[in-house]
């Protein structure tokens, strides 16, 4: 029995009338692709590949795609349904190439516009299915097409055969969308402790700026863990007062060290916000309001609500009086540091209460405080003998009797042999009696043999002191490192005694400015003996270029004896010299210092690379030389030794030409011309240093 698919049956919304020529439409997209595949399938080259005749499509077997399945049904043009239409059309085209039969229609000739390629059927009569171990007659579909082994078939009316669907007639299968990766909040998923630790690395101003990111960041930036040490003196100018008050109120319970030094912009807020701030800050251990314009009641609130205070700095507050000292004595038993310098309304009566109630007090600073001739207060300090640092700068009431009472007590026992008071040694390490005009040699001598732990001593501007007062202290203070003897009536013998004293090797800071009787005779031994000096001030003295030359040689010796050289070419400041207003210091000594600063040397003969200086001299000299010295030092600190040497050489040439120009006698025109040339060269070098353009100068007319 044969079933024939009528070629004039067309699927679609309407049926086409057979035999009526229609204009072939222009194909696009998918239909254009189908037409191209039809042409490929009907090519004569398929016969050369030994391809067999395609069989009908078996929907129940393995997915395959024949050449015919890619075509569309065409209407019946009067031919018999049993005869192959392709044989009538393809014979003229394929005769020269192949005689193999095919079930695909040939490529239509150009003048066959009546063919409808959009609708096409085929006959499935008497088609043999080759299966069961034999190779099918059609090519298999590629595996990547993913067709199911059972494809549904459309069933037509009884008068029609079965219409076979091909792959391209199926709906397009969309690829499965890739699941989106869930969003990961890196900062939000981080542990809170780590976030706080990261914010602790920022500066206070940066933390305040981060608080504007979001509400979450706002709460985190004002967390008390970030403000355990609140030093507002470094950033109070960069943030508004409202933000500083917000920090104090929100992070107050966590704040341990509070420094409001110089915060004058909070003057208008202490009256209204002091109660709120002091209620929050109840765990302070270090409290500093130096120079802060704060009212007396706010200070009292802070002192009353922080009983664990260890360090208090109230210097420069003119509104304080002895009532604040009374609160400290009653409420701060752990106090170790107290600074009430320049508090005009505080005297020794209030300090006496503090000394009696605070046994741990080690550091007392009371510059310009009245009443230090109070014998009762001085005896209390003598009995306690716990102070290590006592700074009494510019205390006009502190005289010889007060110092003797402080060091020896009242009516001490006198040793017959040594003629010294027999008292326990004092625990003082740092003493500052500068500008105490009432002191003389008699009282200063008592420091000898009674202060063996003395480290720092300041006696500047005590005009009545001489060599005898200083010599005894230097012999009995082996730990002395800082010595300030500015504006004393000293001679070279005092410096000679210093060079021979046991503290010479430890001495780091020495100030003998305005000691007009000192010269090279006493200063050279000090520079040689004190090998650890880092700061030497000797302005307005009689020292000369020899002192500068000796200082440069000593610093060079330090570099030579250093265990490890400075191989990266970046030295550091090792000695600071102050020699301005010294009449005997000339540019020659200054040049010697500059030359030594830019000098490098080899540690051994076989050393592969030069060793640069590790320490250099920072010089403060005559104001006319200072710009050149500053620029030379800047280059040396950057490691640019060649440029520093060039600057030193140009400056030396300029100074020589200037001196020649100022001399009288024959050749003064030539010397002035050389001075002008040297000045221009030196000016060019300075312009280059400042980054400006060098002014072009012509060499003059060649003819003239």
C-alpha positions in Angstrom: 0.0 0.0 0.0 1.3 3.3 -0.8 0.8 6.6 1.0 1.4 9.7 -1.0 1.9 13.1 0.4 0.1 15.5 -1.9 2.6 18.1 -3.2 -0.1 20.7 -3.6 -1.0 20.6 0.1 0.5 23.5 1.9 0.4 24.2 5.6 -0.4 27.7 6.6 -3.2 30.0 7.1 -4.3 29.9 3.5 -3.9 27.5 0.5 -2.0 28.6 -2.6 -3.6 28.1 -6.0 -1.5 25.6 -8.1 -0.1 26.7 -11.4 -0.1 30.4 -10.6 3.4 31.9 -10.8 4.3 33.9 -7.8 7.2 36.3 -7.3 9.8 34.7 -5.1 10.1 36.8 -1.9 13.4 37.9 -0.5 14.4 35.7 2.3 15.9 36.9 5.6 17.2 35.4 8.8 16.2 31.7 9.3 14.7 31.2 5.9 17.8 32.5 4.2 19.9 30.0 6.2 17.5 27.1 5.1 17.8 28.1 1.5 21.6 28.1 1.8 21.6 24.6 3.3 19.3 23.4 0.5 21.8 24.5 -2.1 24.6 22.7 -0.3 22.6 19.5 -0.1 21.8 19.6 -3.8 25.4 20.1 -4.8 26.8 17.4 -7.3 29.8 17.0 -5.0 27.8 14.9 -2.6 27.6 12.1 -5.2 31.4 12.0 -5.4 31.5 11.3 -1.7 29.6 8.0 -2.2 26.5 9.1 -0.3 23.5 6.8 -0.6 20.0 7.8 -1.2 18.3 9.3 1.9 15.6 7.3 3.5 12.6 8.6 5.3 13.0 10.0 8.7 12.5 7.6 11.6 11.2 9.5 14.6 11.7 6.7 17.0 15.4 6.1 16.2 18.6 8.1 16.5 18.3 11.7 15.6 19.3 12.3 12.0 18.9 15.0 9.4 18.6 14.1 5.7 19.2 16.5 3.0 15.5 16.6 2.1 14.5 17.4 5.7 16.2 20.7 5.3 14.0 21.7 2.4 10.5 23.2 2.3 7.6 21.7 0.4 6.8 23.0 -3.0 3.5 23.0 -4.8 2.6 20.5 -7.5 3.4 21.9 -10.9 1.6 19.2 -12.9 4.0 16.4 -12.5 3.0 13.0 -11.3 3.4 12.4 -7.6 5.1 9.1 -8.3 7.7 10.5 -10.5 10.7 12.2 -8.9 10.6 15.9 -9.7 14.2 16.2 -9.0 15.0 14.0 -11.9 13.4 16.3 -14.4 15.2 19.4 -13.0 18.5 18.2 -12.0 19.4 16.2 -15.1 20.7 19.1 -17.1 22.6 20.4 -14.1 24.1 17.2 -12.7 24.7 15.2 -15.8 28.3 16.2 -16.3 29.1 15.4 -12.7 27.1 12.6 -11.3 24.3 10.1 -12.1 23.6 9.1 -8.6 19.9 9.4 -7.7 18.9 11.8 -5.0 15.7 12.6 -3.2 16.4 16.2 -3.1 15.2 18.6 -5.7 17.9 20.2 -7.8 18.7 23.7 -7.6 15.9 25.5 -9.5 16.9 27.3 -12.7 16.7 31.1 -12.6 13.5 31.3 -14.7 11.5 28.9 -12.4 9.9 31.6 -10.3 6.8 29.5 -9.8 8.5 27.3 -7.3 7.5 27.9 -3.7 10.4 26.9 -1.6 8.7 27.8 1.6 6.3 24.8 1.6 7.7 21.4 0.6 6.6 17.8 1.1 7.9 14.5 0.1 6.7 10.9 -0.6 7.3 8.3 1.9 6.0 5.5 -0.3 7.9 2.3 -0.4 10.9 3.8 1.4 13.1 1.1 2.9 14.4 1.6 6.4 17.9 0.3 6.9 18.3 -0.4 10.5 19.4 -3.1 12.8 23.1 -3.0 12.7 23.4 -1.5 9.2 24.6 2.0 8.6 21.6 4.3 8.0 21.4 6.0 4.7 21.4 9.5 6.2 24.1 11.3 8.2 23.7 11.4 12.0 23.1 14.7 13.7 26.0 16.0 15.7 25.9 15.3 19.4 26.1 19.0 20.3 22.6 19.6 18.7 21.1 17.8 21.7 17.9 16.4 19.9 15.8 13.9 21.8 15.5 10.4 20.4 11.8 10.8 20.2 10.6 13.8 18.3 6.9 14.5 18.0 5.4 14.4 14.5 2.6 16.4 13.2 -0.3 14.5 11.7 -2.1 15.9 8.8 -5.5 15.0 7.3 -6.2 11.5 5.9 -5.5 12.7 2.5 -2.1 13.8 3.4 0.9 11.7 4.4 2.9 12.3 7.5 4.8 15.6 7.6 8.3 15.2 8.9 9.7 18.0 11.2 13.3 18.9 10.9 15.6 20.5 13.5 15.3 24.0 12.2 11.5 23.9 12.5 11.7 23.3 16.2 11.5 26.2 18.6 14.8 27.7 19.6 16.0 26.3 22.9 17.3 29.1 25.1 20.4 28.4 27.2 19.9 28.1 30.9 21.0 31.4 32.5 24.0 31.2 34.7 23.1 31.6 38.4 24.2 35.1 39.5 26.9 35.2 42.1 25.5 36.4 45.5 26.9 39.8 46.4 29.6 39.7 49.0 30.0 42.7 51.3 33.7 42.5 52.1 33.6 45.3 54.7 30.3 44.1 56.3 31.5 40.5 56.6 34.7 41.5 58.2 34.8 41.0 62.0 34.1 44.2 63.9 37.4 44.0 65.8 39.4 44.0 62.6 37.4 46.9 61.2 38.2 48.9 64.4 41.9 47.9 64.1 42.0 49.2 60.5 40.4 52.5 61.5 42.9 52.9 64.3 45.6 53.3 61.6 44.0 56.4 60.3 44.5 59.9 61.6 41.7 61.5 63.7 40.9 63.9 60.9 40.5 61.0 58.4 38.3 59.1 60.8 36.0 62.1 61.1 35.7 62.3 57.4 34.9 58.6 57.1 32.0 59.1 59.5 30.1 60.8 56.6 29.9 57.6 54.5 26.8 56.1 56.1 25.0 55.8 59.4 26.8 52.5 60.0 30.2 54.1 59.4 29.1 57.0 61.6 28.4 54.8 64.6 31.7 52.9 64.0 33.9 56.0 63.6 32.7 57.4 66.9 33.3 54.1 68.7 35.2 54.6 72.0 37.8 52.0 71.1 39.2 54.4 68.4 39.6 57.3 70.9 41.3 55.7 73.9 44.1 58.2 73.4 42.6 61.6 72.3 45.2 64.2 71.6 43.2 67.0 70.1 46.2 69.4 70.0 47.3 67.8 66.7 44.0 68.2 64.8 41.7 70.6 66.7 42.2 73.2 63.9 41.0 70.8 61.2 37.6 69.8 62.7 34.7 71.9 64.0 34.0 72.2 67.7 30.7 70.3 67.4 32.6 67.3 66.1 35.1 67.4 68.9 32.3 67.6 71.5 30.6 64.6 69.7 33.8 62.6 70.1 34.1 63.5 73.8 30.5 62.6 74.6 30.3 59.4 72.5 33.7 58.0 73.3 34.1 59.5 76.7 33.9 56.2 78.8 36.8 54.8 76.7 39.1 57.8 76.8 42.2 57.3 79.0 44.5 60.1 77.8 42.8 63.4 77.0 44.9 66.3 75.7 43.0 69.5 74.9 46.0 71.7 74.7 45.3 74.9 72.7 41.6 74.1 72.0 40.6 77.7 72.3 37.6 77.3 69.9 35.7 75.5 72.6 35.5 78.5 74.8 31.9 79.2 74.0 30.8 75.6 74.6 32.2 74.9 78.1 29.4 76.7 79.8 26.7 74.6 78.2 28.4 71.3 77.4 30.8 70.9 80.3 28.3 69.0 82.4 27.6 66.6 79.5 31.3 66.1 78.6 32.5 65.5 82.2 29.7 63.0 82.8 31.0 61.0 79.8 34.7 61.3 80.6 35.0 59.4 83.9 38.0 57.1 83.3 40.8 59.6 82.6 44.3 58.8 83.6 46.1 61.7 81.7 44.5 65.1 81.6 46.0 68.1 79.8 44.2 71.5 79.2 47.3 73.6 78.8 46.5 77.0 77.3 42.8 76.1 77.0 40.3 78.8 77.6 38.1 76.8 80.0 36.2 78.1 83.0 37.0 77.1 86.6 33.9 75.0 87.1 34.5 72.8 84.2 38.0 72.1 85.5 36.6 71.2 88.9 34.1 68.8 87.2 36.9 67.0 85.5 38.9 66.7 88.7 36.0 65.5 90.8 34.8 62.8 88.4 38.2 61.2 87.6 39.8 59.8 90.7 42.3 57.7 88.7 44.2 60.6 87.3 48.0 60.0 87.2 49.1 63.1 85.1 47.5 66.6 85.3 48.7 69.5 83.2 47.0 72.8 84.1 49.7 75.2 82.9 48.7 78.6 81.6 45.2 78.7 83.2 44.9 82.0 84.9 41.5 81.2 86.3 42.6 78.4 88.6 43.4 79.0 92.3 44.1 76.9 95.4 40.6 75.4 95.3 41.6 73.2 92.3 44.7 72.1 94.3 42.4 71.2 97.2 40.2 69.0 94.9 43.3 67.3 93.5 44.6 66.6 97.1 41.2 65.1 98.1 40.3 63.2 94.9 43.5 62.2 93.1 45.7 60.0 95.4 47.5 58.3 92.4 48.9 61.6 91.1 52.5 61.4 89.8 52.7 64.4 87.5 51.5 67.9 88.1 52.1 71.0 86.0 50.8 74.4 87.3 53.3 76.7 85.7 52.1 80.2 85.0 49.0 79.8 87.1 49.0 83.2 88.7 46.5 82.4 91.5 48.2 79.2 92.7 50.8 79.3 95.4 52.7 76.9 97.7 49.8 76.7 100.2 47.8 74.7 97.6 50.8 72.7 96.5 51.5 71.8 100.1 48.2 69.9 100.3 48.9 68.1 97.1 52.4 67.0 98.3 50.9 65.7 101.6 48.0 63.8 100.0 49.8 62.4 96.9 52.7 60.1 98.0 53.4 59.0 94.4 54.1 62.5 93.1 57.4 62.4 91.1 57.2 65.4 88.8 56.3 68.9 90.0 56.4 71.8 87.6 55.6 75.2 89.1 57.2 77.9 87.0 56.4 81.4 88.1 54.4 80.2 91.1 54.6 82.5 94.2 55.5 81.5 97.7 58.5 79.2 97.3 60.2 80.8 100.3 57.6 79.0 102.5 59.7 77.0 104.9 56.9 74.6 105.8 56.4 73.6 102.2 60.1 73.1 101.6 60.5 71.0 104.7 57.6 68.8 103.5 59.4 68.2 100.3 62.6 67.4 102.2 60.9 64.9 104.4 59.1 63.2 101.5 62.2 63.0 99.3 60.2 61.5 96.4 60.4 64.2 93.8 62.6 63.3 90.7 61.9 66.4 88.7 61.4 69.9 90.1 61.1 72.8 87.7 61.0 76.2 89.3 61.8 78.5 86.4 61.4 82.2 87.1 60.4 81.8 90.7 61.6 85.1 92.2 60.8 83.9 95.7 63.2 81.0 95.5 66.4 82.2 97.1 69.5 80.7 98.9 67.7 79.8 102.1 64.9 78.1 100.2 67.4 75.9 98.3 69.4 75.0 101.4 66.2 74.0 103.2 65.1 71.9 100.2 68.5 70.1 100.0 69.7 69.9 103.6 66.6 70.5 105.6 66.5 72.5 108.8 69.6 72.6 111.1 71.4 69.7 109.6 74.4 67.9 111.2 77.7 69.1 109.8 80.6 66.8 109.1 83.8 68.2 110.7 86.2 66.9 108.2 84.3 67.8 105.0 82.3 70.7 106.3 79.2 69.2 104.6 75.7 68.5 105.9 75.1 64.9 106.8 71.8 64.2 105.1 70.4 61.4 102.9 71.1 61.9 99.2 68.3 63.6 97.3 66.3 61.7 94.6 66.3 64.7 92.2 67.2 63.8 88.5 66.1 67.1 86.8 66.4 70.5 88.4 65.4 73.8 86.7 66.4 76.9 88.6 66.7 79.2 85.5 66.0 82.9 86.0 65.9 82.5 89.8 67.8 85.7 90.5 68.1 85.1 94.2 70.4 82.1 94.0 74.2 82.4 94.5 77.3 80.2 94.7 76.6 79.5 98.4 73.3 77.6 97.8 74.3 76.0 94.4 77.4 74.4 96.0 75.1 72.3 98.3 74.0 70.4 95.2 77.4 68.8 95.1 77.6 65.4 96.9 73.8 65.5 97.6 72.4 64.8 94.1 74.3 61.8 92.8 71.4 60.9 90.4 71.3 64.3 88.7 70.7 64.0 84.9 69.6 67.5 83.9 70.5 70.9 85.4 69.4 74.3 84.2 71.0 77.4 85.8 70.6 79.8 82.9 70.3 83.5 83.6 71.4 83.2 87.2 73.8 86.1 86.8 75.4 85.8 90.2 76.8 82.3 89.6 80.5 81.6 88.7 83.0 78.8 88.1 83.1 77.7 91.8 79.4 76.9 91.8 79.6 74.7 88.7 82.9 72.9 89.3 81.7 71.0 92.4 78.5 69.8 90.7 80.4 68.5 87.7 82.7 66.4 89.8 79.9 64.7 91.7 77.3 64.1 89.0 78.5 61.3 86.8 75.1 60.8 85.1 74.7 64.4 83.9 73.6 64.6 80.3 72.0 68.0 80.0 73.6 71.2 81.2 72.3 74.7 80.6 74.7 77.5 81.7 73.4 80.3 79.5 74.4 83.8 80.5 76.6 83.0 83.4 79.8 84.6 84.5 82.0 81.6 83.5 85.5 81.4 82.3 87.5 78.8 80.4 88.5 77.0 83.6 84.8 75.9 84.1 84.9 74.2 80.6 88.3 72.7 81.4 86.8 71.2 84.6 83.8 69.9 82.5 86.2 68.2 80.0 87.9 66.4 82.9 84.7 65.5 84.8 83.2 61.9 84.9 80.1 63.1 83.1 82.0 64.2 79.9 81.4 61.0 78.0 77.7 61.1 78.8 77.0 64.8 78.1 74.7 65.3 75.2 73.4 68.9 75.6 75.5 71.9 76.5 74.4 75.5 76.4 77.0 78.2 77.2 75.5 81.0 75.1 76.2 84.6 76.1 79.1 83.5 78.3 81.3 86.2 76.8 84.5 85.1 78.5 84.6 81.7 76.9 86.8 81.0 74.0 88.7 78.3 72.1 90.9 77.5 75.1 88.0 76.0 77.0 85.8 74.9 74.2 88.3 72.7 72.3 88.9 70.3 75.2 85.1 70.0 75.7 84.5 69.2 72.0 87.3 66.5 72.1 86.3 65.0 75.5 82.4 65.0 75.0 82.1 62.5 72.2 78.3 62.1 72.7 77.4 65.7 72.2 74.3 66.2 70.0 73.5 69.9 70.8 76.1 72.6 71.4 75.0 76.2 71.7 77.9 78.7 72.0 76.5 81.9 70.4 77.8 85.3 71.5 81.1 83.8 72.8 84.7 84.2 71.7 85.0 80.9 69.9 86.6 80.9 66.4 86.9 78.8 63.3 89.1 76.3 65.3 86.0 75.2 67.3 84.1 74.5 64.1 87.1 72.6 62.6 87.5 70.5 65.7 83.7 69.8 65.8 83.8 68.6 62.1 86.8 66.4 62.8 85.1 64.8 65.8 82.0 64.0 63.8 84.1 62.5 61.0 85.8 60.4 63.7 82.4 59.1 64.8 81.6 58.1 61.3 84.9 56.3 60.9 84.4 54.4 64.2 80.8 53.5 63.4 80.2 49.8 63.3 78.1 50.0 60.1 78.5 52.6 57.5 75.8 54.6 55.7 75.7 52.9 52.3 72.4 54.4 51.1 73.9 58.0 51.1 71.3 59.4 53.4 72.9 60.7 56.6 71.2 62.1 59.7 71.9 65.0 61.9 74.5 64.1 64.5 75.5 67.4 66.0 73.7 70.8 66.1 76.0 73.8 66.4 74.8 77.3 67.2 77.6 79.9 66.5 75.8 83.0 65.3 76.9 86.4 66.6 80.4 85.0 67.2 82.8 87.6 65.9 85.7 85.2 65.4 83.7 82.8 63.2 84.2 83.4 59.5 83.1 81.8 56.3 86.3 79.7 56.3 85.1 77.7 59.4 81.6 77.4 57.9 83.1 76.0 54.7 85.1 73.5 56.6 81.9 72.2 58.2 80.1 72.0 54.8 83.1 70.2 53.3 83.1 67.6 56.0 79.4 67.0 55.7 79.6 66.1 52.0 82.7 64.0 52.4 82.7 60.2 51.9 85.5 57.7 52.4 86.3 54.0 51.9 86.4 51.8 55.0 89.0 49.5 53.5 91.2 49.4 50.4 89.2 46.5 48.9 85.8 48.0 49.7 83.6 47.8 46.6 81.6 51.0 47.3 82.2 54.2 49.2 80.8 54.7 52.6 78.8 57.9 53.1 78.8 59.9 56.3 76.4 58.6 58.9 76.2 61.8 61.0 76.5 65.4 59.9 76.6 68.8 61.5 73.6 71.0 61.5 74.9 74.6 61.7 73.2 77.8 62.7 75.6 80.7 61.9 75.6 84.3 60.6 72.4 85.2 58.8 74.2 86.1 55.6 75.6 82.6 55.4 72.6 80.7 56.6 70.6 80.3 53.3 73.6 78.6 51.7 74.2 76.4 54.7 70.5 75.4 54.8 70.5 74.4 51.1 73.8 72.5 51.5 72.4 70.6 54.5 69.2 69.8 52.6 71.2 68.3 49.7 73.4 66.2 52.0 70.4 64.8 53.9 68.9 63.8 50.5 72.1 62.0 49.6 73.0 64.4 46.8 76.6 64.8 47.8 77.8 65.9 44.4 75.4 68.7 44.2 76.2 69.7 47.7 79.9 69.8 46.9 79.2 71.9 43.8 77.3 74.4 45.9 80.1 74.6 48.5 82.7 75.2 45.8 80.7 77.9 44.1 80.0 79.6 47.4 83.7 79.6 48.3 84.6 81.2 44.9 82.0 83.8 45.5 83.3 84.6 49.0 86.9 84.8 47.8 86.0 87.1 45.0 84.0 89.3 47.4 86.9 89.6 49.7 89.2 90.5 46.8 86.8 93.1 45.6 86.8 94.8 49.0 90.6 95.0 49.2 92.3 98.3 48.4 95.3 98.7 46.1 96.2 98.0 42.5 94.0 95.7 40.4 90.8 96.7 42.2 88.9 96.8 38.9 89.9 93.2 38.1 88.9 92.1 41.6 85.5 93.7 41.3 84.9 92.1 37.9 85.7 88.7 39.4 83.4 89.4 42.3 80.5 90.2 39.9 81.2 87.0 37.9 81.3 84.9 41.0 78.1 86.5 42.2 76.3 85.7 39.0 77.5 82.1 39.1 76.3 81.8 42.7 73.0 83.4 41.8 72.5 80.8 38.9 73.2 78.0 41.3 70.6 79.4 43.8 68.0 79.7 41.0 68.6 76.2 39.9 68.2 75.0 43.5 64.8 76.8 43.8 63.6 75.2 40.6 63.5 78.4 38.5 64.8 79.0 35.0 68.3 80.3 34.6 68.5 83.6 32.9 70.3 83.4 29.6 73.3 85.7 29.4 75.2 86.5 26.3 79.0 86.4 26.2 79.1 89.9 24.9 80.0 91.2 21.4 82.7 89.2 19.8 84.0 92.2 17.9 84.1 94.6 20.7 
